[in-house]
Amino acid sequence: ASAGLIEASLTRAQRRQLFESPGSTVVAIVELTSVTYTGHADTEDKAPQVKVRVTGCEVAPDAADEAALQEARRAMYRRRRMDGTLDEVGSGPQGAASVV
């Protein structure tokens, strides 16, 4: 089911590129839904695990949309890195809303 969502959002040219050029990439927005959660006893040295499923996907159809999604990804990464720190990481967007 997840693979079908992803394949449906790819253009014919993107599918061909991924098939003919191993290692090539496309940029997408995905929606993940948790389907199971596994917790462990406090005495076990294991982290809890969550199984997720892709429930929505849209692939950037062209270079301009791909660049916008990459910039949004960088902004979200910056925000995640900055959360909980007292020092400034540097100039640049600090959230996806500022670039999308």
N, C-alpha and C positions, 0 to 999 in steps of 0.2 A: 504494500500500500504506500509506504513512504517513497519507495523508488518511483512509483507511478506519479506521485505528486511532483517530484523533482523532474522527471522526464517530460511531463506535460508542460512545464514552465520553460523548457529549453527550446530555442529555435532550431530549425533543421540544421542550419550552419553550425550552431554550437554543438549539437549532437555529433555531427561529422567531425568537428575539430577534436572533441574529446576522444572519439573512437580512433581517429587517424594519428593523433599526436599525444601519446601517453605522457603524462606530466603537465599537460596544459590545464588551465584553470578557468573557471567562470566565477563570477561574484553573485551572491544571492542573499535575499532576506529569507530567513526560515523562521517558522513558528514551531516551537517544541512544546509538547504536552507530556507531563509526567504520567506514567502508566503503573509503575510499581515502586515501592520504597522498601528497602531492607535495612532495618536497624540492627544493632548489635548490643550485647550486654556491656555495661560499663567496664567489666573486668576484661573484655576482649580488646586486643590491640588492633581493631579494624575500624575504618571509617564507614559511616552509613553510605549506602548506595541508592541512587535513584535511576531508574530506567526511563528513558525518554523516547518519544516517537515524533517524527516529523509530521506535523498536521497541516502545515501550510508552507508554500515555497514560491518565490518569484525570483527568477534569474534576470539580472540586468541584460537587456536586449542589445545594448550598444555601448561603445566606449565612454560616452558622456555619462550614462547612468552608472556604469561600472566605476568611473572615477568618483562620482558622488557617493556611492555606497562605500568605497574604500575610505573616503574622507570621513564619513560618518563612523566607520569602524575605528579609525584612528582616534577620533574624538571620544568615543566611548571607552577605548583603551586608556586614553589619557585620564579620563575621569576616574576610572577604576584604579589606576596607579596613584592618583592624587588623594583619593579617599583615605582618610586615616593618617595622612602625613602632615607634618607641619611645614615642610619645605615646599617651595614652588618648583614644579617640574620644568617650567619654561613657558614661553608664549605659544599661543595656538588655541584652537577651539577646545572647549572643555565639556562638550556634550553633543549628542547627535542632533538635538533640536536646533543647535546653532548653525548647522551646515546643511540640513535637509530642508 
